[in-house]
Amino acid sequence: MKIYLDLLLLLNFIYDFLLLMTVSITLKRNTKIIRIILGSFFGSLSTLIIIIPLNNYILLFLNILSGIIMLLITFDYHNLSYFINNCLYLYMTSVILAGFLYFLKIQFNNLAYIISLLLAPLILYLYIIEQRKLKKIVNYYQKILITFKNNQTLELMGFIDSGNKLQDPITHKYIILVNKKHLKGIYNIRSPMYIPIHTVNKNSLLECISIKNIIINNKVYNNYLVGVIDNIQDDNIECLLNYHLLEE
């Protein structure tokens, strides 16, 4: 059986490109196109392992490993949940697309390759549309550097949340919300502040930390507290910034 390596690499590049763009669009990863190209290029090169005489178990392991590296090249690593979601969507999309192309190949022979070539610009178009939508809210995503009272610092990806207008009624400081898992080993909370907050269903107390300042886009803000919360739903976000930042 003849194997044309150039055709094999091209088809696998297109296939991986489709997969990675689909994952990026579905999970709204806001990934630069160059990273998708680099990830696809690595994925296509990894297919060359099929010409190496290895047993099936080693081939399976190498395929899984190459998929993981391809994801890291494309989306980087933020946290375990972020990485696991990327893996799940990549392999689910891979199974669906591979099954669809296999069906076309059985039914229509070489039509599967033509469909692959046609799908690439279509998904690229959807990716560009999605990127334009994300650019409209890009200003809501901000890198934030928190400096604590003990001079330790913590850099997080924050999102300006229109629902977060929390403010300490006594000091009048605004509150940003941070997942407490990011605070482990950073700051030892010996005497936290408890600030009353009002939600839709109930009133409660929010555990807060007094800090020196926060820095966003090289601008220093001194009138903020860190509120400690258990979870933030979006894997891309590590900190919910106060809506007041849009007014400053």
N, C-alpha and C positions, 0 to 999 in steps of 0.2 A: 504493500500500500504506500503510495507516494504522499508525502506531507510537504506542502508548500509553506515554508516558514514565514515568508513575507505576508501571504494571505492569512495565515493563522494569527500572526501578530496583529494585523490590521483589524480582523473581525473581533478578536478578543479586546482590542483597545476600544472599539465602538461599543461592544457589549458592556464592558466595565464603565465606560463613559455614561451610557444610558442608566446603569444601575446607580452610580454615584450621584448623578444629577437628580434622579428620582428620589433618592434618600434625602438629598439636600432640600428639594422642593417640599417633600412631604413633612419633614421635621423642621422646616424653616431655619436651616443652619446658617444661612447667609455666608456661604463659603465662596471664596474667590475662585473664578474659573480656572486660574492657573494651578490651583491646588487639586482641582478635579482632574485636570489634564495630567498632572504629575502622578496622581493616584492611579489613573487609568493606564498610564504608561508602565508603571511598576506592575500593575495587575496583568497587563499583556505580556510583559517579560517573564512573569512567574509561570506562564503556561509552558515555557520551554522545559519545565521539569518532566513533561510527559515523554521526552526523548531519552530520559535517564532510566536505566533498568532498575526500578525500585519495586518493592512489594506494595500491595494495595494500602496497607495500614500506614506506611511511611508517606505514600502519596497523599492520603487523606489528611494526615497531620500537616504536611507541607502546604496543602491547599488552604487549610484553615488558617495556618500561620500567615500565609501570603495575603489572605483576606483581611486579617487583623492589621497587618502592616499597611495595607492599602487604605484602610479606614483611618489609621493614625496619620498617614501622610495627608489625607484629604481634610479630615475634620479635627485633627489634633486630639488631645486628651484633656478634658476638663474635670470630670469626676466619673465614678463607676457607673452611675445611672445613665449619664450622657453616653458613655461608651457602649453600654449594654443595649440601649435603644438603637444606636447606630448599627450594631451587629444584627439585632433582630430584624430591623427594616431592610438591611442589605440582603440577608439570606432569604427573607420572605419574598422580596422583590425578585431576587435571583431565581427562586423556584418558579414563580409565576411567569416571568419572562422566558425562562428556559423551556418551561412546558409549552408555552404559546409558540415559540419558535420551532420546537420539536414537532408539534402538531402540523405546522405549516410545511415543514420539511417532508413529513410523511405524506401529506396530502398533495403538495404542490412542488415537491423537490426543491429547486433552487430559489423559489419565491421567498423562503425564510431569510436568505441573505439580502434580498432586495428590500424586504420589510425592515430589516435591521438598519439599512442605510437610510430609509425614509423616516424611521422613528427618531434617529439621532437629531436631525434639524428640528423636528417637531418638539421634542423634549427640551432641546436647547432654547427654542422660542419660549416655552413655558417657564424655563429657568430665568430667562431675561425679564419676562413679565413679573415674576416673583421677586427678582432683585430690585426692580423699580418700585414695587410696593414696599419692600423693606427699607429702601432709601428714604421713604417718606417719614418713617418712624426712627431712623437711625439716630437722631438726636436724643431719643429717649434712652438709648443704651450708652452708658458712660462707665469708663474705668474709674474706680474710686480708690484712694489710698487713705486708710484710717490710721491715725496716730493716737495710741492710748496714753494714759497717764504715766505709765512706766516706760514710755518711749518706744515700746514695741509697735511695729507697723503691720498692716494687713492690706493687701491689694485684692480687690474683688471686682467682678463685673456687675454693675448695678443697672437697674431699670427705673426710670422715673415713673412712679405709679400714680395715676390720677386719683386712685382711691386712698392713697396714703397722705393724709393731711394732719397727721398726729402731731400734737404739740404739748409740751409739759405746761400745765396751767400755772405753775409756780415760777419756774425759771424762764418760761416762754421759749424754751429751746425746741427746735423741730426734731423729729425722730426719724431715723432711718432704720429699716428692719433687716437684720442679718440672721441667717440660719445658724443656730448655735453650734452645729458641727464644725463650722469654719472658725469658731472661737476657741476650740479645744487647743490647749497648749500655748495660746496667744496671750490670754489674760485670765488671771485668777480672780474671780468675782467674790470678794470677801464681804462687801457691803453694797449690794445692788440697790438701785432705786426702783420703787414700784409706783408706776404712774397709772391713774385711772383712764381707761379708754372706753369709748362707746361704739359698739357694733350694732348691726341690724337687729340681732336677736337678744343681746344682753350687754350688761356692763361688766368689765373685768379689770384686772390689774396687769400691766405689762412690765416685765422685768427689763430694766434699762441699765446701761453702763455710761458713766460720765467719761468723756474722752477729751483729748487736747484739741483735735481738729480733724477735718476731712479735706482732702485735696482732690479737685476735679478740674481737669484741663488747666493745670498749673495755678488754679485759683484756690485760695485757702478760705475755709468756712469754719468759724469757731462756735457758732451757736447751734450745735447739733448734739444729739445723744444717740446711742446705739440701742435699739430695742431687740431683745433676744426672742426669736420665734423658733418653732420646731421644724417647719418645713416650708419650702418655696416650690410650687408646682412645676415651674418651667426650668428645665435643666440648663438653659443658657444663662439663667439669672442667679446670682449668688447674693444679691442685696437689693431690697426694694427702697429706692430713694424717695425722699419726700417731694410732693408735688410743688412745694414752695420754691424748689430750685429753678423752676421755669419762670418764676416771677422775679428772681434776683438778677 
